[in-house]
Amino acid sequence: MNAPWKPGSAGGREPFAAFVCDDDTLEILRPVAEEMGWSVDKCNKGGLRNAVQTLSVSASPNILLVDLSESGDPLNDINSLAEVCEPGTVVVAMGQVNDVRLYRDLIVSGLQDYLLKPFSPEQLRDVLAQAQAVLNAPKNEDPQAEKPHISTAVIGTRGGVGASTIATSVAWLLSNDKERLTALLDLDVHFGTGALSLDLEPGRGLIDAIDNPSRIDGLFIERAMIKANEKLSLLSAEAPIHSPIMTDGTAFFQLQEEFRAAFDCTVIDLPRDMLINYPHLLGDVNATIIVTELTLASARDCIRLLSWLKSHAAQSKVYVVANKVQTSNLEISRQDFEGSIERKIDVLVPYDPRTAAQSAKLGQALVEAGKSSKASAKIIELTNLVLGSAGVGDDADAMGDKKSLLEKFGDLKSLLPSKKIKEDAPKV
């Protein structure tokens, strides 16, 4: 029912029609319809059955309001309505059944929204205004836009390695330098820094999406996301610490689907625990950036992530990024680190505390605050790699697996310089 609406297809069609079951609802509806500039004559008695009969012999309106109160099988009856509705009709239903499962099924079947009776004129007005906004929203039908959508996940091997800094910078470069419509999704629901690093208020968009995944559509995305620049939009949260995430991950999947339709690129700042709980998040990701430091713990977890990605996201091109690399005082040398993970580090980002501090003070992405820094140059190099990842399968050389994980973990300790304690040294 909510098929792509084509300009001109609405010629000769009524802007609105309603079919309701009772006089009380009709009394609420008529003033609201008149207020919105619609004819009150199009507010009919009869419910969904009358709607199906009427629309089977006449053109569908642009916006259709139907009452399911007298329907014994709402889902099946809505499917019957879909058979007589023309593409582009925005359908809003109302009813007395307060069932989340029914609501979700109705939304999946093509409804724009479902109003639970009884409702106030204000609630009805808001729902109809949203339907009108959907109808009038600009439609992307540019046949020249053949650029494939590029989805990138950024995962840190450990907390504090700078994965969020890399994610924010890559998203900023894709939007600003590459001029691509980009969505930045910060999935650290309680402690995410995506909004903070760009000097933005996180808003409630991500929380609302998690609480009501069935409401996620193009209009929701447009309203929930926060603009960082003309081509970069952010969806994040700052949920109360006492509020755990209660979701099966459906919201995250639907968000990714909507991002593919609305943006050229998606960058997901993905905490490690989210990867464990919701592995489907990487099901269609083109590129995965593993951000690490040259430490023993990071080497261990980099091995584990590479192995997991090989099994669960083989389609994704994997890039290992060593971040905040110093010229001295390394816990593990680059050569030893690469030997332990059995692949090369793709990008080495030097430690640049001055640019990092300037970035935090200005509320800008690292690459924006220090455009001429060596760290920014390396992140630009990484962004170019990401842009080339669309359509690239998994790289056998990048995911070598000659040893078992246990054997790899056993070899890690040999990377640390040995420090023998002299037997005659005083014990503290």
Buried (B, 14 or more C-beta within 10 A) or exposed (E): BBEEBEEEBBEEBBBBBBBBBBEEBBEBBBEBBEEBEBEEEBBBBBBBBBBBEBBEEEEBBBBBBBBBBBBEEBBEBBEBBBEBBBEBBBBBBBBEBEEEEBBBBBBEBBBBBBBEBEBEEEBBBBBBEBBBEBBEEEEEEEEEEEEEBBBBBBBBBBEEBBBBBBBBBBBBBBBBBBEBBBBBBBBBBBBBBBBBBBEBEBBEBBBBBBEBBBBBBBBBBBEBBBEBEEBBBBBBBBBEEEEEBEBEBBBBBBBBEBBBEBBBBBBBBBBBEBBEBBBEBBBBBBBBBBBBBBBBBBBBBBBBBBBBBBEEBEBBBBBBBBBBBEEEEBBBEBEBBBBBBBBEBBBBBBBBEEBBEBBBEEBBBBBBBBEEBEBBBBBBBBBEBBBEBBEEEBBEEBBEBEBEEEEBBEBBEEBEEEEEEEEEEEEE
